[in-house]
Amino acid sequence: MVLGSVLNPINSSMLAVALIPIGRAFGAPPSQTAWLVSGLYLATAVGQPVIGRLVDAFGPRRLYLVGTALVGVAGLVGVLAPDLWVLVVSRVLLGFGTSAAYPASMSLLRTESERTGLKSPSGILATLSASSQVISVVGPTLGGVLIGVGGWHLIFGINVPLSAACLVLGARRLPRTPKGERSDAGTDVPGMVLFAASLTAFMLFLMGPGLAHAYLVLIGLAAGALFVRRERGAPAPFLDLRVLGGNGPLLATYARQLLAYTTAYVFLYGYAQWLQEGRGLGASAAGLLLLPMSLAALAVTVLTGRRPQVRGKLAVGAVLQLVGCASLLFLGADSPVWLLVLVGVVFGVPQGLNGLANQNALYAQADPARMGASAGLLRTFTYLGALLAAAANAAFFQDGATTAGLHDLAWLLVAVAALFLVVSLADRSLRRVGREA
């Protein structure tokens, strides 16, 4: 479960230090290489809840194996890509392939929880969260090492052995779903298609906002309206909007996830690019400078992971996230290395707290029968944040990852982090999460 769940964050984070080398290899500016980020996240944002619903209907093992096999195929496509846009296709395939493992894992945990009577397996949830969080921040360092050893192609090629390991372990260890528990009655294919069409249209508009692309907003609104009408009348909807709409705490968790990861991914990609262009470092050096962030996230997760309470984690994470965003305003081309390391550490702490807290909150708030879809939707909001981050980086770094562009990004991040702080402190329902475990 852990190995499959880290496939997405490792592919997300390794690319942070590869955007500049890939752009140079294909003669593409940051506004084009941003599609390598948005392509994966668009596919993941659509794929996570869709595949999560399929997990609920057909069981986790089958979807896990199909998804991780697709990861290996995507890795080969990336290694052999002759141009940037084939590389984007590889990232889209990676997005769909890596969408299966996390909802499958959450579904398996819920099944085991019902079997054993353990309401909140906080230790295992912490392990899943820790692995994803740590891989997210170790990824840039790993990516820098791979680029230094054999070029940017290796960050795609590494998916082949990872996929093979997932297939072997998944086939041997994951339990089969009994035939009597499989059902296609709740798959709601029309609802899935309308959901995907609406989300895709809106995200494509965000990647190129302007009057010329206003038709995408109209398509998104039309598909969204049809989706709502379909789901409200379907006997077994893809997303039960009545239940979801009445679950205010779960909706608040999704909102926090969106805000937290918009900030996290703007920093991850924007800061990594600025270190290379604005600060003049190589890809390997930039990756190493992001390593303290991973160590901070790991330490925080280890120290707090087994505590199911979430409100305190979110409060501390929100404050430090706001401090980290403000600190970017003080960076320049001559900033000392110790300051660059300190900024990474400050950002690492909320990365170790916010994702873990939201995951524990979702486990307590979601309908057990729809745990796969609910978990997938949490990841959807994660990658909606990543898509917003990619759009922001593309907009503010149109002329390269300059210090002026970084400072403009910092003001945006301060506003988003402040909103995250308000939303976290205002949610009184979080006081109850973890107390019944």
FIZA-758667 format. One line per 10 residues: number of its first residue (from 1); for each residue x, y, z of C-alpha. Coordinates in steps of 0.001 Angstrom, whole numbers, plus 500000, padded with zeros to 6 digits. Last residue first. Example, Ala and Ser with C-alpha at 12.3 -4.5 7.8 and 13.67 -1.06 7.14 Angstrom:
<recs>
2) 513670 498940 507140 | 512300 495500 507800 .
</recs>
This chain:
<recs>
437) 489584 506649 518721 | 486650 508732 520034 | 488765 511844 520679 | 490382 511697 517243 | 488137 514261 515566 | 485865 515961 518116 | 487712 519290 518238 | 487710 519368 514436 | 483996 520209 514447 | 484867 523737 515573 .
427) 486065 524740 512100 | 486922 528461 512407 | 490595 527904 513262 | 491264 525886 510106 | 489336 528184 507754 | 491098 531296 509130 | 494576 529752 508840 | 493884 528538 505296 | 492758 532055 504342 | 496047 533461 505666 .
417) 497984 530841 503690 | 496179 531826 500467 | 496883 535552 500987 | 500531 534978 501922 | 500906 532707 498899 | 499754 535437 496514 | 502200 537882 498057 | 504975 535291 497723 | 504235 534764 494036 | 504947 538442 493409 .
407) 508213 538060 495316 | 509163 535025 493238 | 508442 536910 490011 | 510732 539744 491108 | 513438 537196 491961 | 513215 535767 488466 | 512021 532300 487404 | 511756 533129 483714 | 509914 535744 481679 | 506490 534139 482113 .
397) 507370 533224 485701 | 504360 534855 487409 | 501735 533360 485101 | 503309 529903 484693 | 503900 529660 488436 | 500300 530646 489155 | 498889 528145 486650 | 501057 525375 488090 | 499924 526300 491609 | 496274 526246 490576 .
387) 496905 522800 489123 | 498607 521686 492346 | 495676 522921 494389 | 493349 520983 492125 | 495796 518177 492793 | 495128 518096 496506 | 491416 518662 495912 | 491377 515524 493783 | 493375 513704 496461 | 490546 514347 498894 .
377) 488110 513190 496189 | 489944 509871 495973 | 489603 509436 499711 | 485863 510097 499459 | 485494 507722 496489 | 487354 504925 498282 | 485623 505564 501613 | 482163 505355 500087 | 480647 502667 502330 | 482516 504125 505330 .
367) 480812 507546 504862 | 483545 510126 505435 | 484148 512182 508596 | 486613 510158 510695 | 488839 509032 507825 | 488569 512521 506319 | 489849 514135 509510 | 492794 511741 509674 | 493729 512621 506085 | 493328 516335 506773 .
357) 495637 516141 509782 | 498306 514143 507949 | 498295 516563 505001 | 498542 519604 507260 | 501252 518465 509667 | 504264 517217 507685 | 503830 519828 504982 | 503396 522392 507754 | 506886 521508 509097 | 508626 521370 505716 .
347) 507898 524993 504818 | 509896 526298 507796 | 512707 523854 507010 | 512911 525017 503391 | 513101 528685 504453 | 515897 527805 506868 | 517917 526103 504127 | 517675 529170 501878 | 518710 531369 504820 | 521742 529181 505531 .
337) 522706 529339 501844 | 523053 533104 501897 | 520729 535266 499759 | 522633 536948 496926 | 520019 536514 494166 | 517280 537587 496559 | 515040 536305 499345 | 513200 538576 501795 | 509744 538255 500260 | 510043 534466 500465 .
327) 509870 534775 504270 | 506193 535789 504060 | 505261 532391 502626 | 507182 530594 505363 | 505485 532597 508130 | 502044 531784 506683 | 502901 528096 506510 | 504159 528266 510083 | 500804 529642 511259 | 498750 527122 509269 .
317) 500810 524138 510404 | 500499 525126 514073 | 496715 525500 513826 | 496306 522398 511652 | 498251 520199 514044 | 496308 521519 517013 | 492979 520700 515370 | 493940 517193 514218 | 493667 514701 517068 | 494617 511175 515934 .
307) 498010 511224 517685 | 500125 508477 516166 | 501631 510798 513540 | 502816 513602 515859 | 506519 512935 516451 | 507123 510792 513369 | 505227 513234 511125 | 507106 516248 512481 | 510510 514617 512047 | 509704 513493 508504 .
297) 508444 516936 507445 | 511574 518602 508867 | 513835 516088 507112 | 512016 516606 503831 | 512386 520383 504033 | 516063 519953 504876 | 516431 518167 501486 | 515274 521182 499439 | 518806 522556 499271 | 519978 519194 497932 .
287) 517557 519398 495012 | 518731 522894 494145 | 522334 521692 494205 | 521514 518812 491850 | 519593 521058 489437 | 522372 523650 489306 | 522280 526945 491209 | 521979 530469 489789 | 519841 532104 492491 | 517133 533391 490138 .
277) 517451 530630 487555 | 518170 527458 489543 | 516928 528416 492989 | 513980 530153 491321 | 512910 526923 489627 | 512959 525014 492925 | 511104 527843 494690 | 508336 527913 492098 | 507880 524157 491904 | 507795 523307 495606 .
267) 506512 526693 496753 | 503557 526816 494390 | 503001 523165 495290 | 502743 523738 499039 | 500606 526875 498785 | 498020 525317 496487 | 498382 522234 498646 | 497162 523869 501830 | 494319 525758 500169 | 492852 522731 498370 .
257) 493257 520450 501390 | 491579 523018 503626 | 488579 523157 501267 | 488317 519351 501198 | 488363 519258 504998 | 485659 521936 505118 | 483488 519788 502828 | 484000 516863 505224 | 482964 519002 508222 | 479850 520258 506385 .
247) 478464 516811 505591 | 474988 517727 504359 | 476206 518612 500882 | 478082 515321 500654 | 475006 513320 501609 | 472791 515137 499125 | 475536 515254 496514 | 475961 511479 496475 | 478967 511378 494170 | 478960 508576 491569 .
237) 475226 508231 492112 | 473385 504969 492893 | 469686 505652 492227 | 470554 508645 489996 | 468283 511695 490284 | 470464 514120 492247 | 473582 512840 490496 | 472237 513460 486999 | 471023 516989 487723 | 474325 517877 489385 .
227) 476306 516431 486460 | 474138 518229 483894 | 474840 521514 485669 | 478554 520735 485815 | 478686 519851 482118 | 477054 523173 481262 | 479266 525140 483655 | 482455 523480 482383 | 481500 524018 478741 | 480743 527668 479453 .
217) 484062 528075 481267 | 485865 526453 478337 | 484198 528914 475958 | 486030 531713 477778 | 489295 530546 476199 | 489876 533555 473929 | 488577 535822 476686 | 491491 534914 478927 | 492847 532269 481285 | 495283 529710 479844 .
207) 496051 527060 482470 | 492961 528054 484450 | 490817 527472 481365 | 492166 523946 481010 | 491269 523343 484657 | 487675 524486 484169 | 487156 522304 481093 | 488753 519249 482717 | 486570 519521 485828 | 483348 519747 483832 .
197) 484227 516919 481449 | 485456 514616 484235 | 482302 515118 486300 | 480123 514573 483219 | 481965 511334 482394 | 481777 510064 485982 | 478059 510794 486179 | 477430 508968 482911 | 479443 505962 484223 | 477413 505585 487420 .
187) 479636 502892 489049 | 477145 501971 491741 | 475439 498942 490238 | 478749 497420 489079 | 478866 495009 492007 | 481499 492880 493661 | 480810 491655 497214 | 479569 488210 496174 | 482714 487646 494172 | 484899 487977 497260 .
177) 487431 490831 496936 | 490941 489437 496668 | 493415 490325 499387 | 496589 492275 498519 | 499800 490362 499236 | 501025 488366 496242 | 499553 490240 493285 | 500144 493602 494967 | 503741 492784 495876 | 504643 491676 492357 .
167) 502717 494466 490623 | 504051 497147 492973 | 507649 495984 492431 | 507193 496058 488643 | 505761 499566 488793 | 508725 500799 490833 | 511126 499116 488399 | 509506 500947 485438 | 508832 504251 487200 | 512562 504939 487530 .
157) 512661 505536 483772 | 510735 508798 484010 | 513115 510502 486462 | 515927 508826 484535 | 515207 510764 481346 | 516237 513987 483144 | 519932 513197 482779 | 522025 510180 483759 | 523809 510696 487070 | 523225 514403 487727 .
147) 519604 514117 486648 | 519154 511144 488970 | 520718 513041 491891 | 518560 516125 491276 | 515430 513999 491074 | 516301 512317 494356 | 516740 515729 495978 | 513498 516998 494453 | 511683 513820 495528 | 512719 513938 499191 .
137) 509980 516539 499744 | 507095 514649 498232 | 508576 511332 499372 | 508421 512569 502957 | 504814 513639 502717 | 503665 510508 500910 | 505506 508137 503241 | 504459 510062 506327 | 500813 510091 505295 | 500697 506364 504679 .
127) 502600 505675 507895 | 500405 508087 509852 | 497303 506309 508586 | 498874 503050 509722 | 499526 504411 513219 | 496156 506170 513386 | 494189 502980 512826 | 491044 504842 513942 | 487971 502799 514857 | 489727 499498 515593 .
117) 486916 496900 515564 | 489132 494279 513907 | 486986 493458 510874 | 485485 496936 510494 | 488933 498516 510726 | 490304 495983 508254 | 487682 496982 505699 | 488364 500678 506365 | 492084 500113 505887 | 491499 498277 502606 .
107) 489383 501163 501308 | 492056 503679 502311 | 494667 501629 500475 | 492582 501325 497299 | 491867 505075 497413 | 495657 505666 497570 | 496755 503050 495027 | 494483 503858 492093 | 495323 507399 490964 | 498966 506630 490099 .
97) 498015 505203 486715 | 495761 508104 485738 | 498363 510734 486530 | 501198 508693 485057 | 499273 508461 481789 | 498929 512261 481814 | 502671 512592 482513 | 503520 510377 479549 | 501250 512491 477339 | 503180 515578 478503 .
87) 506415 513857 477440 | 504841 513293 474038 | 504238 517051 474048 | 507833 517926 474892 | 509435 516025 472037 | 510946 512651 471090 | 509656 510807 474210 | 511474 507472 474689 | 512061 507781 478435 | 508621 509290 478962 .
77) 506801 506536 477066 | 508681 503927 479115 | 507607 505566 482375 | 503993 505753 481209 | 503961 501997 480576 | 505305 501359 484079 | 502662 503615 485632 | 499945 501808 483655 | 500871 498585 485484 | 500380 500435 488786 .
67) 496837 501368 487820 | 495782 497925 486630 | 497163 496239 489762 | 495590 498695 492210 | 492231 498582 490417 | 492047 494787 490737 | 493126 494728 494381 | 490847 497499 495665 | 487395 495967 495215 | 484910 496159 492360 .
57) 482360 498795 493432 | 484220 500785 496106 | 487411 500585 494050 | 485462 501820 491027 | 484381 504812 493105 | 488014 505493 493997 | 488922 505188 490318 | 486539 508027 489530 | 487495 509987 492660 | 491243 509838 491852 .
47) 491106 509978 488044 | 489810 513489 487457 | 492244 515248 489806 | 494945 512785 488781 | 494602 513467 485060 | 494626 517222 485684 | 497545 516815 488058 | 499711 514929 485608 | 499015 517306 482737 | 499360 520375 484996 .
37) 502953 519615 485920 | 504248 518684 482480 | 502038 521478 481144 | 504196 523943 483112 | 506938 523071 480592 | 505104 525342 478153 | 504900 528538 480277 | 508381 527754 481608 | 509854 528222 478093 | 510593 525302 475712 .
27) 513816 524734 473756 | 513402 520953 473997 | 516531 520169 476034 | 516524 523570 477753 | 512947 523124 478929 | 513738 519613 480130 | 516752 520898 482113 | 514624 523731 483669 | 511649 521520 484515 | 513787 518773 486062 .
17) 514187 520207 489580 | 510448 520162 490352 | 509921 516977 488309 | 511057 514817 491206 | 508175 516167 493316 | 505148 515075 491335 | 506530 511719 490246 | 507438 510911 493846 | 504095 512195 495082 | 502146 509979 492653 .
7) 504052 506739 493108 | 504013 507138 496898 | 500648 505392 497348 | 501754 502259 495514 | 504786 501750 497740 | 502785 502419 500895 | 500000 500000 500000 .
</recs>
